[in-house]
Amino acid sequence: MLSILEANFRGEKYPIYISDNAIKHLSIHLQSLKNNYLIICDDVFKNKKKHPDDKFTNILKNSRVLYYKAGIKNKTSKYADKIIQFFYKNNISRDCAIISIGGGVVGDIVAFAASIYHRGLKLIHVPTSMTSMIDSSIGGKTGFNRYDVVNLCGTYFHPKSSFIDTRFLKTLSQRDFSSGLAEIIKKAIIFDEELFDYLIKNKDDILKLTPKIIYETIVKSVKIKLLITSSDEKESNQRLLLNYGHTFGQALEGYFGINQKFLTHGEAVSLGIIAASKLVDKKYKLNTLNTNKNLLKNFKLPTNFSDLKIKNKININNLIKNLNNDKKRTIHGIRFIVSKKKGTGQIIYEKNKDLIKQSFKSILS
Ligand SMILES: NC(=O)c1ccc[n+]([C@@H]2O[C@H](COP(=O)([O-])OP(=O)(O)OC[C@H]3O[C@@H](n4cnc5c(N)ncnc54)[C@H](O)[C@@H]3O)[C@@H](O)[C@H]2O)c1
């Protein structure tokens, strides 16, 4: 199984290899670079048991590697500087390739460092988590957190190629896997009715990581992200639709802070989708909530706070305050992305505080 998709960002084209054996293609590519590359790798791969095959083990053994301790608390300027120091100590020139191997945290920060060193190096992404495979490694956003604000600093910078090897998913925790799936479900609801039906039909095989199904799921999802982000790299209307579930979701994330121990980004999106479904159902007298809820539940995602390991009582007024502080607030009301019908999305502005409160209440038992 192999797909080589072409990313095209304003004429800047590069290949994305998706395969259950993409490491083979990465290895061939690295040989052609004749050691003129550096690897920054998530430190989970210090553990050989997490390697998809011996080829991967050999790549790490025979290369100059900086291991990076992933986790949101390390997505900082301090770590960006450590990566820059690694570049500097290796005395690299502008044509040196930088290989980022890991989840979204490693991918975002390595891409940031690569984008500014010598005003831009050759970047290659090897995403290893679900979120990084289908989302963060595509679209060119790089960054790190600062002052407890997620991705406060960053650049737009695309890789020269990406290698997605689906076997990496075998060692990912259930929680991180489901969090990545939330992004796929979001795209299905808002853009692609066929993907929506595909997810329902193949839910068991997706959760079991059946190679053919997981490969197809990732190919479909990467294609959507490419379609949306290639049409307009910056925040166009189409790209804004990718924020489905995020307006409510980010208010929740703001509530729990930058530490994702209690609530991961994917879980916040899942709860955000429920609240957005409630909003659209109430406003337009529809019935989308149950279908969306079932889809999320199938993939072990939370649809209510009671599904999370959070003991504290949630203060709804604080959640609303977070919405009001958001950059999505305009004179027409707060901007929400909603889906009136599966496979479609639109932007609406809502001023009705009561409706917004009821939407939040739908996820608080
Ligand atoms: N650039 C973008 O457009 C974009 C989009 C979405 C998310 N993001 C960013 O992505 C980050 C979240 O990504 P994430 O969920 O991958 O988080 P992450 O990088 O923290 O990875 C989650 C956990 O999985 C581990 N891991 C990664 N691959 C593994 C594997 N194959 N086997 C076992 N463990 C593995 C990591 O060490 C980490 O503990 C956030 O920082 C977010 O801001 C960026």
The ligand as an SDF file (V2000), in Angstrom:
LIG
                    3D

 44 48  0  0  0  0  0  0  0  0999 V2000
    0.6810   22.8100   13.0640 N   0  0  0  0  0  0  0  0  0  0  0  0
   -0.6080   22.5620   13.0480 C   0  0  0  0  0  0  0  0  0  0  0  0
   -1.3390   22.8900   12.1120 O   0  0  0  0  0  0  0  0  0  0  0  0
   -1.2090   21.7950   14.1970 C   0  0  0  0  0  0  0  0  0  0  0  0
   -2.4680   21.1970   14.0720 C   0  0  0  0  0  0  0  0  0  0  0  0
   -2.9460   20.4230   15.1210 C   0  0  0  0  0  0  0  0  0  0  0  0
   -2.1920   20.2770   16.2900 C   0  0  0  0  0  0  0  0  0  0  0  0
   -0.9860   20.8940   16.3800 N   0  0  0  0  0  0  0  0  0  0  0  0
   -0.1430   20.7270   17.5690 C   0  0  0  0  0  0  0  0  0  0  0  0
    0.1200   19.3350   17.7320 O   0  0  0  0  0  0  0  0  0  0  0  0
    0.3570   19.0650   19.1030 C   0  0  0  0  0  0  0  0  0  0  0  0
   -0.4050   17.8280   19.4710 C   0  0  0  0  0  0  0  0  0  0  0  0
    0.0660   16.7610   18.6860 O   0  0  0  0  0  0  0  0  0  0  0  0
    0.1400   15.2720   19.2600 P   0  0  0  0  0  0  0  0  0  0  0  0
   -1.2080   14.8620   19.7040 O   0  0  0  0  0  0  0  0  0  0  0  0
    0.8480   14.4570   18.2700 O   0  0  0  0  0  0  0  0  0  0  0  0
    0.9650   15.4890   20.6110 O   0  0  0  0  0  0  0  0  0  0  0  0
    2.4290   15.0020   21.0650 P   0  0  0  0  0  0  0  0  0  0  0  0
    3.4400   15.3460   20.0610 O   0  0  0  0  0  0  0  0  0  0  0  0
    2.6010   15.4930   22.4420 O   0  0  0  0  0  0  0  0  0  0  0  0
    2.2660   13.4130   21.0530 O   0  0  0  0  0  0  0  0  0  0  0  0
    1.3960   12.8020   21.9930 C   0  0  0  0  0  0  0  0  0  0  0  0
    2.1580   11.7480   22.7990 C   0  0  0  0  0  0  0  0  0  0  0  0
    2.3820   10.6230   21.9440 O   0  0  0  0  0  0  0  0  0  0  0  0
    3.7470   10.2370   21.9920 C   0  0  0  0  0  0  0  0  0  0  0  0
    4.0070    9.5910   20.7120 N   0  0  0  0  0  0  0  0  0  0  0  0
    4.1410   10.1390   19.4810 C   0  0  0  0  0  0  0  0  0  0  0  0
    4.2610    9.1930   18.5450 N   0  0  0  0  0  0  0  0  0  0  0  0
    4.2120    8.0020   19.1890 C   0  0  0  0  0  0  0  0  0  0  0  0
    4.2520    6.6480   18.7750 C   0  0  0  0  0  0  0  0  0  0  0  0
    4.3320    6.3000   17.4900 N   0  0  0  0  0  0  0  0  0  0  0  0
    4.1910    5.6780   19.7260 N   0  0  0  0  0  0  0  0  0  0  0  0
    4.0640    5.9930   21.0290 C   0  0  0  0  0  0  0  0  0  0  0  0
    3.9880    7.2440   21.4830 N   0  0  0  0  0  0  0  0  0  0  0  0
    4.0570    8.2400   20.5760 C   0  0  0  0  0  0  0  0  0  0  0  0
    4.4930   11.5210   22.2940 C   0  0  0  0  0  0  0  0  0  0  0  0
    5.7460   11.2660   22.8730 O   0  0  0  0  0  0  0  0  0  0  0  0
    3.5410   12.1930   23.2700 C   0  0  0  0  0  0  0  0  0  0  0  0
    3.7380   11.6830   24.5650 O   0  0  0  0  0  0  0  0  0  0  0  0
   -0.0490   20.3100   19.8720 C   0  0  0  0  0  0  0  0  0  0  0  0
    1.1160   20.9840   20.2770 O   0  0  0  0  0  0  0  0  0  0  0  0
   -0.7930   21.1570   18.8400 C   0  0  0  0  0  0  0  0  0  0  0  0
   -0.6450   22.5300   19.0600 O   0  0  0  0  0  0  0  0  0  0  0  0
   -0.4710   21.6430   15.3620 C   0  0  0  0  0  0  0  0  0  0  0  0
  1  2  1  0
  2  3  2  0
  2  4  1  0
  4  5  1  0
  4 44  2  0
  5  6  2  0
  6  7  1  0
  7  8  2  0
  8  9  1  0
  8 44  1  0
  9 10  1  0
  9 42  1  0
 10 11  1  0
 11 12  1  0
 11 40  1  0
 12 13  1  0
 13 14  1  0
 14 15  2  0
 14 16  1  0
 14 17  1  0
 17 18  1  0
 18 19  2  0
 18 20  1  0
 18 21  1  0
 21 22  1  0
 22 23  1  0
 23 24  1  0
 23 38  1  0
 24 25  1  0
 25 26  1  0
 25 36  1  0
 26 27  1  0
 26 35  1  0
 27 28  2  0
 28 29  1  0
 29 30  1  0
 29 35  2  0
 30 31  1  0
 30 32  2  0
 32 33  1  0
 33 34  2  0
 34 35  1  0
 36 37  1  0
 36 38  1  0
 38 39  1  0
 40 41  1  0
 40 42  1  0
 42 43  1  0
M  CHG  2   8   1  16  -1
M  END
$$$$
